[in-house]
Amino acid sequence: MAKLIMKISKEVAEICGCSVEAVVKYAQNPENQINFIGSGQRKTYIWLEDDIERFKNRPGPGRPPQK
């Protein structure tokens, strides 16, 4: 069950130590199911604690190491 603590993208970027652009790009992907308010270019993404944990645990950039 998701906690009811909500954050916006700028706060998530500060928590995770990455750029706001990376956070928004992750949120724009429909597979990640981040809730939003607004439409078109004026979306404000609402992050729950579970969403932030999924973002922190996402695979890093680049190719995965070969076994």
N, C-alpha and C positions, 0 to 999 in steps of 0.2 A: 504494500500500500504506500502510495506516495505521500510524503509529508506535505503540509500546506505552506511551507516556507517558499515564497516565490521570489525569483530574481529576474532582472532584465539582462540583456546580452552584455552590456558594459560591465556589470557586476560579475558575471560569469567569467569574463576575460580576466578581470583582476584576480579572482579566486584561483583560476587555473594558470595564470602567468603566461597568457598568449594574447594574440591580437584580437581585436573586436571583429575584424574581417573573417578570421578563422572560425570564430564562434557563430557568426551569422551564416557563413557558408554551410556549416554543419547543420544549423537549424533550418535552412532552406530546403534541405533534402527531405522529401516526404517520407522516406524510409525511417528516419529518426524520430518522427512523430512528436515534434516540439509544438506545443500549443501557441497560438498567436491571436492578437487582436488587430483588426484593421484589414485592409485589402490592398492589392497591388504593391507599389513601392513603399507604402506607409504601414507596413506590418511592424508590430512590436511583439517580439517573441517572449513568452512567459515560461521561465525555466523552473521546474520543480526539483527537489533534491535528487530524485531518481534520474532525472535528465542530466543533471550535472555529473553524477557518478558515471553514467554511460559515456558522457563526453570525455571525462578524465581517462576512462579505460579504453578509448578508441585506439585502433592501430595507428602507429606513427606513419609519417610520410616515407615514401620510397619503397623499394622492393623488399619483401620479407627475406630474411637470411636463408640461404640454401642449407639443406641438411646433409 
